[in-house]
Amino acid sequence: MPKSRGRQKQTRRPYVPPPPKKKRKPSPRWYGWLVLGVFAGGVAVIVLNYMSLMPGAQGLQQLWLWVGLALIAGGFGLSTRLR
C-alpha cells in the first residue's frame, strides 16, 4: 500500500508589531475660548431675539433664530476638533 504524504507544515511569519500611533498636537489655548464664544454668541442672539432687541422688522425674527441656531451648531462642529 502506498504511503500518503503528510501535511506540509505551514511556515509562520514572525510577529511584526504595528507602527506606533502618532500623537496629535493639542489644540491651541485660544481654541477652547473660540468654541465657548461661538456657543455664547448663538445663545445671546436667540435670547436677544426673544427680548425683541435684535434689529429688523417682524419678518426678520425667524432669520435671527436661524442665525443663533447656526452659531450653536458651529460651536458643536468646532468642539469636535478640540483636543
Gaussian input, Z-matrix of N, CA and C with variables (Angstrom, degrees):
# hf/3-21g

backbone

0 1
 N
 C     1     B1
 C     2     B2     1     A1
 N     3     B3     2     A2     1     D1
 C     4     B4     3     A3     2     D2
 C     5     B5     4     A4     3     D3
 N     6     B6     5     A5     4     D4
 C     7     B7     6     A6     5     D5
 C     8     B8     7     A7     6     D6
 N     9     B9     8     A8     7     D7
 C    10    B10     9     A9     8     D8
 C    11    B11    10    A10     9     D9
 N    12    B12    11    A11    10    D10
 C    13    B13    12    A12    11    D11
 C    14    B14    13    A13    12    D12
 N    15    B15    14    A14    13    D13
 C    16    B16    15    A15    14    D14
 C    17    B17    16    A16    15    D15
 N    18    B18    17    A17    16    D16
 C    19    B19    18    A18    17    D17
 C    20    B20    19    A19    18    D18
 N    21    B21    20    A20    19    D19
 C    22    B22    21    A21    20    D20
 C    23    B23    22    A22    21    D21
 N    24    B24    23    A23    22    D22
 C    25    B25    24    A24    23    D23
 C    26    B26    25    A25    24    D24
 N    27    B27    26    A26    25    D25
 C    28    B28    27    A27    26    D26
 C    29    B29    28    A28    27    D27
 N    30    B30    29    A29    28    D28
 C    31    B31    30    A30    29    D29
 C    32    B32    31    A31    30    D30
 N    33    B33    32    A32    31    D31
 C    34    B34    33    A33    32    D32
 C    35    B35    34    A34    33    D33
 N    36    B36    35    A35    34    D34
 C    37    B37    36    A36    35    D35
 C    38    B38    37    A37    36    D36
 N    39    B39    38    A38    37    D37
 C    40    B40    39    A39    38    D38
 C    41    B41    40    A40    39    D39
 N    42    B42    41    A41    40    D40
 C    43    B43    42    A42    41    D41
 C    44    B44    43    A43    42    D42
 N    45    B45    44    A44    43    D43
 C    46    B46    45    A45    44    D44
 C    47    B47    46    A46    45    D45
 N    48    B48    47    A47    46    D46
 C    49    B49    48    A48    47    D47
 C    50    B50    49    A49    48    D48
 N    51    B51    50    A50    49    D49
 C    52    B52    51    A51    50    D50
 C    53    B53    52    A52    51    D51
 N    54    B54    53    A53    52    D52
 C    55    B55    54    A54    53    D53
 C    56    B56    55    A55    54    D54
 N    57    B57    56    A56    55    D55
 C    58    B58    57    A57    56    D56
 C    59    B59    58    A58    57    D57
 N    60    B60    59    A59    58    D58
 C    61    B61    60    A60    59    D59
 C    62    B62    61    A61    60    D60
 N    63    B63    62    A62    61    D61
 C    64    B64    63    A63    62    D62
 C    65    B65    64    A64    63    D63
 N    66    B66    65    A65    64    D64
 C    67    B67    66    A66    65    D65
 C    68    B68    67    A67    66    D66
 N    69    B69    68    A68    67    D67
 C    70    B70    69    A69    68    D68
 C    71    B71    70    A70    69    D69
 N    72    B72    71    A71    70    D70
 C    73    B73    72    A72    71    D71
 C    74    B74    73    A73    72    D72
 N    75    B75    74    A74    73    D73
 C    76    B76    75    A75    74    D74
 C    77    B77    76    A76    75    D75
 N    78    B78    77    A77    76    D76
 C    79    B79    78    A78    77    D77
 C    80    B80    79    A79    78    D78
 N    81    B81    80    A80    79    D79
 C    82    B82    81    A81    80    D80
 C    83    B83    82    A82    81    D81
 N    84    B84    83    A83    82    D82
 C    85    B85    84    A84    83    D83
 C    86    B86    85    A85    84    D84
 N    87    B87    86    A86    85    D85
 C    88    B88    87    A87    86    D86
 C    89    B89    88    A88    87    D87
 N    90    B90    89    A89    88    D88
 C    91    B91    90    A90    89    D89
 C    92    B92    91    A91    90    D90
 N    93    B93    92    A92    91    D91
 C    94    B94    93    A93    92    D92
 C    95    B95    94    A94    93    D93
 N    96    B96    95    A95    94    D94
 C    97    B97    96    A96    95    D95
 C    98    B98    97    A97    96    D96
 N    99    B99    98    A98    97    D97
 C   100   B100    99    A99    98    D98
 C   101   B101   100   A100    99    D99
 N   102   B102   101   A101   100   D100
 C   103   B103   102   A102   101   D101
 C   104   B104   103   A103   102   D102
 N   105   B105   104   A104   103   D103
 C   106   B106   105   A105   104   D104
 C   107   B107   106   A106   105   D105
 N   108   B108   107   A107   106   D106
 C   109   B109   108   A108   107   D107
 C   110   B110   109   A109   108   D108
 N   111   B111   110   A110   109   D109
 C   112   B112   111   A111   110   D110
 C   113   B113   112   A112   111   D111
 N   114   B114   113   A113   112   D112
 C   115   B115   114   A114   113   D113
 C   116   B116   115   A115   114   D114
 N   117   B117   116   A116   115   D115
 C   118   B118   117   A117   116   D116
 C   119   B119   118   A118   117   D117
 N   120   B120   119   A119   118   D118
 C   121   B121   120   A120   119   D119
 C   122   B122   121   A121   120   D120
 N   123   B123   122   A122   121   D121
 C   124   B124   123   A123   122   D122
 C   125   B125   124   A124   123   D123
 N   126   B126   125   A125   124   D124
 C   127   B127   126   A126   125   D125
 C   128   B128   127   A127   126   D126
 N   129   B129   128   A128   127   D127
 C   130   B130   129   A129   128   D128
 C   131   B131   130   A130   129   D129
 N   132   B132   131   A131   130   D130
 C   133   B133   132   A132   131   D131
 C   134   B134   133   A133   132   D132
 N   135   B135   134   A134   133   D133
 C   136   B136   135   A135   134   D134
 C   137   B137   136   A136   135   D135
 N   138   B138   137   A137   136   D136
 C   139   B139   138   A138   137   D137
 C   140   B140   139   A139   138   D138
 N   141   B141   140   A140   139   D139
 C   142   B142   141   A141   140   D140
 C   143   B143   142   A142   141   D141
 N   144   B144   143   A143   142   D142
 C   145   B145   144   A144   143   D143
 C   146   B146   145   A145   144   D144
 N   147   B147   146   A146   145   D145
 C   148   B148   147   A147   146   D146
 C   149   B149   148   A148   147   D147
 N   150   B150   149   A149   148   D148
 C   151   B151   150   A150   149   D149
 C   152   B152   151   A151   150   D150
 N   153   B153   152   A152   151   D151
 C   154   B154   153   A153   152   D152
 C   155   B155   154   A154   153   D153
 N   156   B156   155   A155   154   D154
 C   157   B157   156   A156   155   D155
 C   158   B158   157   A157   156   D156
 N   159   B159   158   A158   157   D157
 C   160   B160   159   A159   158   D158
 C   161   B161   160   A160   159   D159
 N   162   B162   161   A161   160   D160
 C   163   B163   162   A162   161   D161
 C   164   B164   163   A163   162   D162
 N   165   B165   164   A164   163   D163
 C   166   B166   165   A165   164   D164
 C   167   B167   166   A166   165   D165
 N   168   B168   167   A167   166   D166
 C   169   B169   168   A168   167   D167
 C   170   B170   169   A169   168   D168
 N   171   B171   170   A170   169   D169
 C   172   B172   171   A171   170   D170
 C   173   B173   172   A172   171   D171
 N   174   B174   173   A173   172   D172
 C   175   B175   174   A174   173   D173
 C   176   B176   175   A175   174   D174
 N   177   B177   176   A176   175   D175
 C   178   B178   177   A177   176   D176
 C   179   B179   178   A178   177   D177
 N   180   B180   179   A179   178   D178
 C   181   B181   180   A180   179   D179
 C   182   B182   181   A181   180   D180
 N   183   B183   182   A182   181   D181
 C   184   B184   183   A183   182   D182
 C   185   B185   184   A184   183   D183
 N   186   B186   185   A185   184   D184
 C   187   B187   186   A186   185   D185
 C   188   B188   187   A187   186   D186
 N   189   B189   188   A188   187   D187
 C   190   B190   189   A189   188   D188
 C   191   B191   190   A190   189   D189
 N   192   B192   191   A191   190   D190
 C   193   B193   192   A192   191   D191
 C   194   B194   193   A193   192   D192
 N   195   B195   194   A194   193   D193
 C   196   B196   195   A195   194   D194
 C   197   B197   196   A196   195   D195
 N   198   B198   197   A197   196   D196
 C   199   B199   198   A198   197   D197
 C   200   B200   199   A199   198   D198
 N   201   B201   200   A200   199   D199
 C   202   B202   201   A201   200   D200
 C   203   B203   202   A202   201   D201
 N   204   B204   203   A203   202   D202
 C   205   B205   204   A204   203   D203
 C   206   B206   205   A205   204   D204
 N   207   B207   206   A206   205   D205
 C   208   B208   207   A207   206   D206
 C   209   B209   208   A208   207   D207
 N   210   B210   209   A209   208   D208
 C   211   B211   210   A210   209   D209
 C   212   B212   211   A211   210   D210
 N   213   B213   212   A212   211   D211
 C   214   B214   213   A213   212   D212
 C   215   B215   214   A214   213   D213
 N   216   B216   215   A215   214   D214
 C   217   B217   216   A216   215   D215
 C   218   B218   217   A217   216   D216
 N   219   B219   218   A218   217   D217
 C   220   B220   219   A219   218   D218
 C   221   B221   220   A220   219   D219
 N   222   B222   221   A221   220   D220
 C   223   B223   222   A222   221   D221
 C   224   B224   223   A223   222   D222
 N   225   B225   224   A224   223   D223
 C   226   B226   225   A225   224   D224
 C   227   B227   226   A226   225   D225
 N   228   B228   227   A227   226   D226
 C   229   B229   228   A228   227   D227
 C   230   B230   229   A229   228   D228
 N   231   B231   230   A230   229   D229
 C   232   B232   231   A231   230   D230
 C   233   B233   232   A232   231   D231
 N   234   B234   233   A233   232   D232
 C   235   B235   234   A234   233   D233
 C   236   B236   235   A235   234   D234
 N   237   B237   236   A236   235   D235
 C   238   B238   237   A237   236   D236
 C   239   B239   238   A238   237   D237
 N   240   B240   239   A239   238   D238
 C   241   B241   240   A240   239   D239
 C   242   B242   241   A241   240   D240
 N   243   B243   242   A242   241   D241
 C   244   B244   243   A243   242   D242
 C   245   B245   244   A244   243   D243
 N   246   B246   245   A245   244   D244
 C   247   B247   246   A246   245   D245
 C   248   B248   247   A247   246   D246

   B1=1.4396
   B2=1.5324
   B3=1.3725
   B4=1.4584
   B5=1.5339
   B6=1.2954
   B7=1.4622
   B8=1.5240
   B9=1.3207
   B10=1.4663
   B11=1.5236
   B12=1.2843
   B13=1.4564
   B14=1.5244
   B15=1.2566
   B16=1.4681
   B17=1.5209
   B18=1.2817
   B19=1.4687
   B20=1.5097
   B21=1.2954
   B22=1.4515
   B23=1.5180
   B24=1.2958
   B25=1.4523
   B26=1.5239
   B27=1.3298
   B28=1.4523
   B29=1.5187
   B30=1.2819
   B31=1.4547
   B32=1.5180
   B33=1.3017
   B34=1.4663
   B35=1.5148
   B36=1.3001
   B37=1.4514
   B38=1.5234
   B39=1.2879
   B40=1.4708
   B41=1.5270
   B42=1.3253
   B43=1.4606
   B44=1.5228
   B45=1.3129
   B46=1.4631
   B47=1.5142
   B48=1.3186
   B49=1.4621
   B50=1.5254
   B51=1.3285
   B52=1.4663
   B53=1.5279
   B54=1.3102
   B55=1.4667
   B56=1.5286
   B57=1.3087
   B58=1.4675
   B59=1.5255
   B60=1.3290
   B61=1.4602
   B62=1.5145
   B63=1.3226
   B64=1.4531
   B65=1.5194
   B66=1.3112
   B67=1.4583
   B68=1.5204
   B69=1.2998
   B70=1.4626
   B71=1.5160
   B72=1.2955
   B73=1.4544
   B74=1.5223
   B75=1.3206
   B76=1.4625
   B77=1.5307
   B78=1.3038
   B79=1.4636
   B80=1.5264
   B81=1.3210
   B82=1.4652
   B83=1.5225
   B84=1.3137
   B85=1.4637
   B86=1.5303
   B87=1.3071
   B88=1.4604
   B89=1.5182
   B90=1.3219
   B91=1.4660
   B92=1.5293
   B93=1.3171
   B94=1.4671
   B95=1.5237
   B96=1.3291
   B97=1.4626
   B98=1.5259
   B99=1.3236
   B100=1.4598
   B101=1.5288
   B102=1.3342
   B103=1.4698
   B104=1.5238
   B105=1.3310
   B106=1.4671
   B107=1.5215
   B108=1.3333
   B109=1.4598
   B110=1.5226
   B111=1.3352
   B112=1.4689
   B113=1.5297
   B114=1.3412
   B115=1.4700
   B116=1.5327
   B117=1.3217
   B118=1.4667
   B119=1.5267
   B120=1.3259
   B121=1.4612
   B122=1.5191
   B123=1.3257
   B124=1.4682
   B125=1.5201
   B126=1.3236
   B127=1.4688
   B128=1.5230
   B129=1.3367
   B130=1.4657
   B131=1.5260
   B132=1.3255
   B133=1.4622
   B134=1.5218
   B135=1.3248
   B136=1.4629
   B137=1.5302
   B138=1.3319
   B139=1.4736
   B140=1.5239
   B141=1.3197
   B142=1.4631
   B143=1.5222
   B144=1.3080
   B145=1.4624
   B146=1.5271
   B147=1.3204
   B148=1.4710
   B149=1.5162
   B150=1.3184
   B151=1.4607
   B152=1.5284
   B153=1.3095
   B154=1.4726
   B155=1.5222
   B156=1.2993
   B157=1.4564
   B158=1.5229
   B159=1.3181
   B160=1.4602
   B161=1.5293
   B162=1.3367
   B163=1.4593
   B164=1.5275
   B165=1.3069
   B166=1.4595
   B167=1.5190
   B168=1.3027
   B169=1.4596
   B170=1.5253
   B171=1.3160
   B172=1.4664
   B173=1.5286
   B174=1.3081
   B175=1.4622
   B176=1.5295
   B177=1.3303
   B178=1.4546
   B179=1.5216
   B180=1.3223
   B181=1.4678
   B182=1.5247
   B183=1.3059
   B184=1.4590
   B185=1.5322
   B186=1.3126
   B187=1.4581
   B188=1.5240
   B189=1.3403
   B190=1.4640
   B191=1.5281
   B192=1.3162
   B193=1.4676
   B194=1.5256
   B195=1.3098
   B196=1.4660
   B197=1.5183
   B198=1.3361
   B199=1.4668
   B200=1.5250
   B201=1.3313
   B202=1.4605
   B203=1.5218
   B204=1.3223
   B205=1.4691
   B206=1.5292
   B207=1.3298
   B208=1.4742
   B209=1.5243
   B210=1.3364
   B211=1.4638
   B212=1.5285
   B213=1.3222
   B214=1.4619
   B215=1.5268
   B216=1.3258
   B217=1.4658
   B218=1.5284
   B219=1.3164
   B220=1.4587
   B221=1.5281
   B222=1.3245
   B223=1.4677
   B224=1.5193
   B225=1.3309
   B226=1.4670
   B227=1.5240
   B228=1.3084
   B229=1.4631
   B230=1.5243
   B231=1.3314
   B232=1.4557
   B233=1.5263
   B234=1.3323
   B235=1.4612
   B236=1.5266
   B237=1.3163
   B238=1.4665
   B239=1.5250
   B240=1.3308
   B241=1.4572
   B242=1.5285
   B243=1.3395
   B244=1.4587
   B245=1.5145
   B246=1.3170
   B247=1.4690
   B248=1.4908
   A1=109.13
   A2=117.69
   A3=120.29
   A4=110.55
   A5=115.75
   A6=121.13
   A7=108.88
   A8=114.84
   A9=118.85
   A10=109.55
   A11=112.87
   A12=116.83
   A13=108.31
   A14=116.83
   A15=120.35
   A16=110.25
   A17=115.02
   A18=118.39
   A19=109.60
   A20=113.84
   A21=117.87
   A22=108.70
   A23=116.48
   A24=120.02
   A25=108.95
   A26=114.02
   A27=118.32
   A28=108.42
   A29=114.76
   A30=118.02
   A31=107.68
   A32=114.94
   A33=119.14
   A34=109.11
   A35=113.98
   A36=118.22
   A37=108.16
   A38=118.10
   A39=119.21
   A40=109.72
   A41=115.49
   A42=121.48
   A43=109.39
   A44=115.08
   A45=121.15
   A46=106.69
   A47=117.74
   A48=118.62
   A49=110.85
   A50=116.78
   A51=119.13
   A52=110.09
   A53=116.43
   A54=118.42
   A55=110.20
   A56=118.32
   A57=120.27
   A58=111.15
   A59=114.77
   A60=119.24
   A61=109.74
   A62=114.48
   A63=119.26
   A64=108.86
   A65=116.12
   A66=120.23
   A67=108.94
   A68=115.22
   A69=119.16
   A70=109.67
   A71=113.93
   A72=118.34
   A73=109.24
   A74=117.70
   A75=118.70
   A76=110.72
   A77=115.36
   A78=119.99
   A79=109.89
   A80=116.78
   A81=118.48
   A82=110.54
   A83=115.56
   A84=119.83
   A85=112.80
   A86=116.38
   A87=119.95
   A88=112.31
   A89=118.16
   A90=120.59
   A91=111.55
   A92=117.19
   A93=120.32
   A94=111.56
   A95=115.07
   A96=118.95
   A97=111.65
   A98=116.51
   A99=120.11
   A100=110.47
   A101=116.48
   A102=120.57
   A103=109.97
   A104=116.61
   A105=119.62
   A106=111.93
   A107=116.83
   A108=120.33
   A109=112.50
   A110=116.67
   A111=119.74
   A112=109.78
   A113=116.78
   A114=119.60
   A115=110.52
   A116=116.34
   A117=120.52
   A118=110.84
   A119=117.48
   A120=120.05
   A121=111.96
   A122=116.68
   A123=120.08
   A124=112.28
   A125=115.81
   A126=119.39
   A127=110.10
   A128=117.06
   A129=120.50
   A130=111.09
   A131=117.77
   A132=120.34
   A133=110.27
   A134=117.69
   A135=120.52
   A136=110.71
   A137=116.73
   A138=119.81
   A139=110.28
   A140=117.32
   A141=119.63
   A142=111.83
   A143=117.93
   A144=120.71
   A145=110.25
   A146=116.01
   A147=117.95
   A148=112.38
   A149=117.12
   A150=120.34
   A151=111.20
   A152=117.09
   A153=124.69
   A154=111.80
   A155=117.39
   A156=121.13
   A157=112.76
   A158=117.17
   A159=120.34
   A160=108.91
   A161=116.86
   A162=118.99
   A163=111.18
   A164=114.49
   A165=119.45
   A166=111.43
   A167=113.59
   A168=120.87
   A169=109.51
   A170=114.62
   A171=121.05
   A172=112.02
   A173=117.70
   A174=120.88
   A175=113.52
   A176=117.23
   A177=120.03
   A178=113.42
   A179=117.96
   A180=119.47
   A181=111.15
   A182=116.80
   A183=119.36
   A184=110.48
   A185=116.97
   A186=120.72
   A187=110.66
   A188=117.11
   A189=119.68
   A190=111.39
   A191=117.09
   A192=119.53
   A193=110.66
   A194=116.37
   A195=119.95
   A196=111.33
   A197=116.43
   A198=119.86
   A199=109.92
   A200=117.15
   A201=121.01
   A202=112.17
   A203=116.08
   A204=119.31
   A205=111.32
   A206=116.90
   A207=119.80
   A208=110.42
   A209=117.24
   A210=119.55
   A211=111.28
   A212=117.15
   A213=120.35
   A214=110.36
   A215=117.05
   A216=120.13
   A217=110.54
   A218=117.15
   A219=120.62
   A220=111.71
   A221=116.27
   A222=119.92
   A223=111.39
   A224=116.68
   A225=119.56
   A226=110.84
   A227=116.83
   A228=119.96
   A229=111.80
   A230=116.51
   A231=119.80
   A232=111.78
   A233=116.73
   A234=119.38
   A235=112.01
   A236=118.18
   A237=118.91
   A238=111.39
   A239=117.84
   A240=121.70
   A241=112.42
   A242=117.45
   A243=122.19
   A244=109.67
   A245=117.77
   A246=122.04
   A247=110.17
   D1=135.64
   D2=-177.69
   D3=-71.57
   D4=146.31
   D5=177.41
   D6=-84.13
   D7=136.78
   D8=178.53
   D9=-83.15
   D10=150.49
   D11=176.71
   D12=-77.12
   D13=141.31
   D14=176.43
   D15=-78.40
   D16=166.92
   D17=177.15
   D18=-66.96
   D19=142.19
   D20=176.64
   D21=-78.58
   D22=137.92
   D23=178.38
   D24=-70.80
   D25=134.79
   D26=177.32
   D27=-79.20
   D28=137.15
   D29=177.98
   D30=-82.43
   D31=130.14
   D32=-179.79
   D33=-88.51
   D34=135.87
   D35=175.92
   D36=-79.80
   D37=144.63
   D38=179.01
   D39=-68.07
   D40=148.89
   D41=179.96
   D42=-70.83
   D43=125.98
   D44=177.25
   D45=-117.22
   D46=113.35
   D47=-178.74
   D48=-66.49
   D49=150.11
   D50=179.13
   D51=-66.45
   D52=156.75
   D53=179.26
   D54=-65.94
   D55=148.50
   D56=-179.42
   D57=-65.04
   D58=145.14
   D59=179.47
   D60=-73.26
   D61=141.48
   D62=178.20
   D63=-76.66
   D64=136.18
   D65=177.28
   D66=-80.17
   D67=133.81
   D68=177.88
   D69=-79.93
   D70=148.34
   D71=177.31
   D72=-71.53
   D73=144.25
   D74=175.57
   D75=-69.78
   D76=156.93
   D77=179.57
   D78=-67.72
   D79=152.87
   D80=174.59
   D81=-63.52
   D82=157.75
   D83=-176.75
   D84=-60.91
   D85=-34.46
   D86=-175.83
   D87=-74.75
   D88=-15.64
   D89=-174.31
   D90=-66.55
   D91=-40.07
   D92=177.96
   D93=-62.58
   D94=-40.84
   D95=177.90
   D96=-66.83
   D97=-33.91
   D98=176.24
   D99=-62.98
   D100=-44.52
   D101=179.63
   D102=-60.56
   D103=-48.01
   D104=179.27
   D105=-63.20
   D106=-36.98
   D107=179.11
   D108=-65.33
   D109=-39.52
   D110=179.55
   D111=-68.46
   D112=-41.63
   D113=175.56
   D114=-59.76
   D115=-48.96
   D116=-177.72
   D117=-64.01
   D118=-37.56
   D119=177.61
   D120=-62.65
   D121=-41.47
   D122=178.24
   D123=-64.61
   D124=-43.61
   D125=178.77
   D126=-65.38
   D127=-40.16
   D128=-179.81
   D129=-63.75
   D130=-40.89
   D131=179.26
   D132=-62.59
   D133=-42.52
   D134=-178.89
   D135=-67.44
   D136=-43.64
   D137=-179.35
   D138=-65.46
   D139=-45.11
   D140=179.44
   D141=-64.91
   D142=-31.03
   D143=176.96
   D144=-66.70
   D145=-43.34
   D146=179.51
   D147=-69.03
   D148=-24.47
   D149=175.84
   D150=-85.77
   D151=3.40
   D152=-179.85
   D153=59.29
   D154=37.22
   D155=178.40
   D156=-102.91
   D157=-2.58
   D158=179.27
   D159=-84.85
   D160=142.43
   D161=-178.76
   D162=-71.01
   D163=153.72
   D164=175.36
   D165=122.70
   D166=166.05
   D167=-178.75
   D168=-80.59
   D169=-177.83
   D170=-178.11
   D171=-59.38
   D172=-33.90
   D173=-177.81
   D174=-71.68
   D175=-19.48
   D176=-179.11
   D177=-84.05
   D178=-9.80
   D179=-177.51
   D180=-60.90
   D181=-40.19
   D182=179.96
   D183=-67.95
   D184=-34.53
   D185=177.75
   D186=-63.00
   D187=-41.98
   D188=179.41
   D189=-64.52
   D190=-34.62
   D191=176.24
   D192=-63.54
   D193=-42.17
   D194=178.80
   D195=-66.44
   D196=-36.50
   D197=176.87
   D198=-63.36
   D199=-44.19
   D200=178.19
   D201=-62.59
   D202=-43.27
   D203=178.55
   D204=-66.57
   D205=-35.31
   D206=177.68
   D207=-66.19
   D208=-38.59
   D209=177.49
   D210=-65.20
   D211=-40.90
   D212=178.12
   D213=-65.22
   D214=-42.19
   D215=177.35
   D216=-64.14
   D217=-37.53
   D218=175.83
   D219=-63.95
   D220=-36.38
   D221=175.98
   D222=-63.73
   D223=-40.83
   D224=175.96
   D225=-64.38
   D226=-40.68
   D227=178.38
   D228=-63.16
   D229=-41.44
   D230=178.04
   D231=-67.37
   D232=-35.50
   D233=-176.47
   D234=-69.95
   D235=-20.24
   D236=177.70
   D237=-72.40
   D238=-20.15
   D239=179.85
   D240=-94.68
   D241=-2.04
   D242=-178.45
   D243=-73.54
   D244=131.80
   D245=177.45
   D246=-121.00

